[in-house]
């Protein structure tokens, strides 16, 4: 309420108070002039309730997310206008009713903790959206391509549902994931353009390795030619029972190989997408997310050899497949990390 006292207090607590504007100066300014001056002013003093509200709105017009703290009747308009209104437990009723947050103790560090926790939640939400958008976008290319390339069903509906169930379960611990200090050092606005770029650039990478898996199953394990003949009538099955069984086995081998590769790549790539740093080296996931990743990959590896293999249409995979899958995973993680690092350098993520 007094500019001299305000300057003294600010100096004592380490707040820059070189440029102070009084309420009389604000009164003479238009909204456009106030918005233009808003970033150059350190402190406002001797303000009316209308002045406080105008300053909050001017900051918002400049793209700032504004918090306002007050405890009196005169603070109510600004508390309502602010993105986050903050009051205290012993404030007047109208101030508390106008506020979004009420401090129950005299400690402003509670606000800092709340802001940092909110940023962590936002970062983890963004991870989930990136994963879902890029994964689904890449899968779309793979499913469309498989339908166009092969004369048999490259993966069964029940296998797709099982894959999605396991993949979704692997993402359940994301709210517990570690968030690096550089990710919460400053506010991060919601930008749909960043999500769209991430989806368009990262998503198709999974399709590249789906198609390499198609090539492996086709040319190394000779699945596709035999599997194409698996669509036979009951009469032909009765007539050529052994040959039909071989053809059906080839189709199931292809489906099993694609299922396992898709599940492994989607689950492992979570650890690349979750951070802008180098995964496993510069940034590690929470133990809950790491354990879930290991568990889901183990389930995927065991399913073709388990009692559930028959009902799900799976067959055991040859040992050579696992060697080629390990190579696929290494290449997939490396390529995704290269593209992601390039996007980080261009400030696209």
Steps between C-alpha positions, in 0.01 A plus 500: 500500500804729519768502233784594737417220743455264206844582362660448842330164557587377152864596550512314831364175354698513174227605254600748231300821548677733260187582300189574707172619353225649717127469465476854365726402210293188432185712495640712216595199285276326249481120509735486202756729666480302823559172316796657318659616827420191703829314444714804580347575841639341816244611759155664507394697808202696634252316281123497506304172455436589135872565441593157640249329273625691194862402575406134531314514169789683331740227608262236367480677164879479478479120536583473869330261742420729792471426870368768736517494879271709718300497823279810488175614341698714254680190371187310396480627135866410433463164675213413269682623187826315574565152368575395857361707785677446834375607840563413866291337767443822697401707194156659462228270373469658155875460440489133599194442282677661203822304545595165348756418771480580870822474702442346843847590627737793459736333257529601135717194429176301490422685177838409353446135585156512341631662182781246464264210564260639241781523244596139569142390443486700176825345372374148572167573331693622197703176498182292489350707217822480296519125547138439410497733200828382347430131566150506351616705201779251424273199550257643247767488227598146598146362500412666170822374341453146630146492361621616158809278482376162619218273391449368853413664831834627626372531858176385660255734679550318831876540464461875438284533811752302706784718369311819587409370847860416585636824350246710689586319822868583446407871508304487826802603717571815292358726778778365726776567246803713583503851354834671438570844650540651153142397418350694792743795506250725322134492395418296191195620307270256327599493132304272267754568224773326703282193553409488130868525393595230750226271368591559134875450547522233771190296415609369157831375644314208659354418159849475351586220740160336460580475130848361571325236713269427207811448286658270759186289532461489119854434380677345800220283637308463167163571662309709249474263202382211712279721715322635193375146437361469852165646390355167395153347514404216738491263204858580405609467861350152509664410170841648566506499879875497553566771241224719645647464847840612370346801328309598815818463707681738263228762544511460879880525499478830310233632739698395806817663373329829424313495834820453701699757300221758523457450874873514573567811291199692635580413860872571481463827310315649798841552657622705201188715473478575872808727502684746276831356625669169420286223656649255749821711518413865566143435613345193658133420548343437840541149635125443454515582128821299454354193673178521297702518177695188595182319607311575177796396283531175696129431451538565128794262481324223696158518333596300183616212722222517761162321523343822371686471170234278340195717585689813389624343176870506590770243421857467636757721333839371378812615687621696197196726530611614846845587371351708219251658744786615726665664199169661406457646850852647505451663159153628591614663824807651330304647206226639725762659726672662199173647369394612847838671564468681168154622601635618837775700328235669284292568815211295359448306823 
